[in-house]
Amino acid sequence: GGSSGLEAARMLFECWGVRSIFISANLDPLTRAQAEQWQPLGFIGKPFLPAEVISALQRAVQAL
């Protein structure tokens, strides 16, 4: 009954300008295209390794 991750990302971006890193098992081209409007800092597919999260966070810091 909760909102989707896309909806949460939209609210964070529109209300506070917060960009997201998406972690999902559903990172198909349509989902990625929908997310692009909120300027994501990255995408991580599930299952993932801790090193992938660290790498995405490092890239996100450099992008800011």
C-alpha positions in Angstrom: 0.0 0.0 0.0 3.0 2.3 0.1 4.4 4.4 -2.7 7.0 3.2 -5.1 10.6 4.1 -5.1 10.0 6.2 -8.1 7.4 8.2 -6.3 9.6 8.6 -3.3 12.4 9.9 -5.5 10.1 12.3 -7.2 8.9 13.7 -3.9 12.5 14.1 -2.5 13.6 15.8 -5.7 10.6 18.1 -6.2 10.3 19.1 -2.5 13.9 19.4 -1.5 16.1 18.9 -4.5 17.5 15.6 -3.2 18.8 13.3 -5.8 18.7 9.5 -5.4 20.6 6.3 -6.0 18.2 3.7 -7.1 18.7 0.2 -5.8 16.2 -2.2 -7.4 15.8 -5.6 -9.0 13.7 -3.8 -11.7 16.1 -1.5 -13.5 14.7 -2.1 -17.0 15.0 0.7 -19.6 11.5 2.0 -18.9 12.2 2.4 -15.2 15.5 4.0 -15.8 13.9 6.4 -18.3 11.2 7.4 -15.8 13.8 8.0 -13.1 15.9 10.3 -15.3 13.7 13.2 -14.8 14.8 13.3 -11.1 18.5 13.4 -12.0 19.5 10.1 -10.3 23.0 9.8 -9.0 23.2 6.2 -9.9 21.5 2.8 -10.3 22.4 -0.4 -8.5 20.8 -3.7 -9.5 19.8 -6.4 -7.0 21.4 -8.5 -5.8 24.4 -6.3 -5.2 27.8 -6.4 -3.5 28.7 -3.9 -0.8 31.5 -2.7 -3.1 28.9 -1.6 -5.7 27.2 0.6 -3.1 30.5 2.1 -2.0 31.4 2.8 -5.6 28.0 4.4 -6.3 28.3 6.6 -3.2 31.8 7.7 -4.3 30.6 8.6 -7.8 27.6 10.4 -6.3 29.9 12.5 -4.1 32.0 13.4 -7.1 28.9 14.4 -9.1 27.8 16.9 -6.4 
